[in-house]
Amino acid sequence: MSKYLVSVIDGAKARFLTLEPIDNRLDESECHLIEHKGLLNSTKELQGKELWTNTKTGRNQGAGSQAHAYDDGRENHLNEYGRRFARAIADEIIELTQRHSIHKLVLVAESQTLGVLRESVIHSLPSSLNIEVLAKDLCKLKPLEIHEYLAAKNLLPAHRSAP
């Protein structure tokens, strides 16, 4: 049986699931997703003064009460936080791939996050890993719902309950 790793990611969290046999059966249709670990992107959870000293961006009061705009670099900082989260995701995928002898990775992420992952994660994964990518936010679904959705897209074997 091919070993599958499913990584379901949005901007704030990443979930890692493997397709495991029910009662040690070898038939892929008698498998289910088991969640192993999750990562949180803490900067997505922080708001306002928890993340920035000044909550207002791009404005400063000049002499004579005239305001002028400037770039305070927040976008660059947010991009860097996204890259760090993507690096942590890549490290976790590599670790799980080695620990569970994974052959196939199904990477599911919302489109904006997927762009960051393509830029900084996919090229760092083992070349022997068969990677399928889907732009969709499935983070809020239960493992069985994720399995059914991905099976309908032919990314995982269809799920059949044990008799």
C-alpha positions in Angstrom: 0.0 0.0 0.0 1.3 3.5 -0.9 1.6 5.7 2.2 -0.2 9.0 1.9 0.4 12.2 3.9 -2.3 14.9 3.7 -1.3 18.4 4.7 -4.3 20.7 5.1 -3.3 24.3 5.5 -4.8 27.8 5.8 -3.0 31.0 6.8 -3.4 30.3 10.5 -2.8 26.6 10.9 -1.6 23.4 9.3 -2.8 19.9 9.9 -1.0 16.7 9.0 -2.8 13.4 8.5 -1.8 10.0 7.2 -3.9 7.4 5.5 -3.8 4.4 7.8 -5.4 0.9 7.4 -8.3 -0.1 9.5 -7.4 -3.2 11.6 -4.1 -3.8 9.7 -5.9 -4.5 6.4 -3.9 -3.9 3.2 -6.8 -2.8 1.0 -6.5 1.0 0.5 -10.3 1.3 0.5 -10.4 0.2 4.1 -8.3 3.1 5.4 -9.0 6.3 7.2 -7.2 9.5 7.9 -5.4 9.9 11.2 -4.4 13.3 12.4 -0.8 13.4 13.8 0.1 17.0 14.4 -1.0 20.6 13.9 1.0 23.8 13.6 -0.3 27.3 14.4 0.9 30.5 12.8 0.7 32.7 15.9 1.0 35.9 13.9 -2.4 35.3 12.3 -3.9 35.0 15.7 -2.4 38.3 17.0 -4.2 41.6 16.5 -3.4 45.3 16.6 -1.1 46.2 19.5 -0.2 42.6 20.2 1.6 42.5 16.9 2.5 46.2 16.2 3.4 49.1 18.4 1.1 51.4 16.5 -2.1 50.0 15.1 -2.5 52.7 12.4 -0.3 52.2 9.4 1.1 54.6 6.8 0.2 57.9 8.4 2.2 60.5 10.4 1.3 63.9 11.5 3.6 66.6 10.1 4.1 70.2 11.0 1.0 72.3 10.6 -1.4 69.4 11.2 -0.8 68.0 7.7 -0.6 64.2 7.5 1.7 62.5 5.2 1.9 58.8 4.1 4.8 56.4 4.4 5.4 52.7 4.1 6.2 51.3 7.6 7.2 47.9 6.1 4.3 45.9 7.7 3.7 44.0 4.5 7.3 42.8 4.4 7.1 41.7 8.0 3.8 39.8 7.3 5.4 38.1 4.3 8.4 37.1 6.4 6.0 35.6 9.0 4.3 33.6 6.2 7.7 32.3 4.9 8.6 31.2 8.4 5.3 29.4 8.8 5.9 27.8 5.4 9.4 26.7 6.5 7.9 25.1 9.6 5.4 23.3 7.4 8.1 22.0 5.1 10.2 20.7 8.1 7.1 18.9 9.5 6.3 17.3 6.1 9.9 16.1 5.7 9.9 14.7 9.3 6.6 12.9 8.8 7.6 11.6 5.4 10.7 10.0 6.8 9.0 8.7 10.0 6.0 7.1 8.1 7.8 6.1 4.8 5.4 8.4 2.9 5.3 8.1 -0.9 2.5 10.5 -1.8 1.8 14.0 -0.4 -1.5 15.7 -0.9 -1.0 19.4 -0.2 -4.3 21.2 0.3 -4.2 25.0 1.0 -6.1 28.1 0.4 -4.9 29.8 -2.7 -2.9 32.7 -1.1 -1.1 30.2 1.3 -0.5 27.8 -1.6 1.4 30.5 -3.4 3.8 30.9 -0.4 4.1 27.1 -0.1 4.9 26.7 -3.8 7.6 29.4 -3.4 9.3 28.1 -0.3 8.2 24.5 0.5 7.7 22.3 -2.5 11.2 22.6 -3.9 12.7 21.6 -0.5 10.8 18.3 -0.3 12.3 15.0 -1.4 12.3 14.5 -5.2 11.0 10.9 -4.7 7.8 12.2 -3.1 4.8 12.2 -5.4 3.1 15.6 -4.7 -0.5 16.5 -5.6 -1.7 20.1 -4.9 -5.2 21.4 -4.4 -6.1 25.0 -3.9 -8.9 24.7 -1.3 -9.4 25.6 2.4 -10.4 22.3 4.1 -8.9 23.1 7.5 -12.2 23.3 9.3 -13.3 19.8 8.2 -13.1 16.6 10.2 -10.7 13.9 9.0 -13.5 11.8 7.5 -14.9 14.8 5.6 -11.4 15.6 4.3 -11.0 12.0 3.2 -14.4 12.0 1.4 -13.6 15.3 -0.4 -10.2 14.2 -1.5 -11.4 10.8 -2.7 -14.1 12.6 -4.8 -11.3 14.5 -6.4 -9.3 11.3 -7.0 -6.5 12.4 -4.7 -7.0 9.6 -2.2 -8.5 6.1 -2.4 -12.2 6.1 -1.7 -13.2 5.4 1.9 -15.2 2.2 2.7 -16.1 1.5 6.3 -14.9 -1.8 7.9 -17.6 -4.5 7.8 
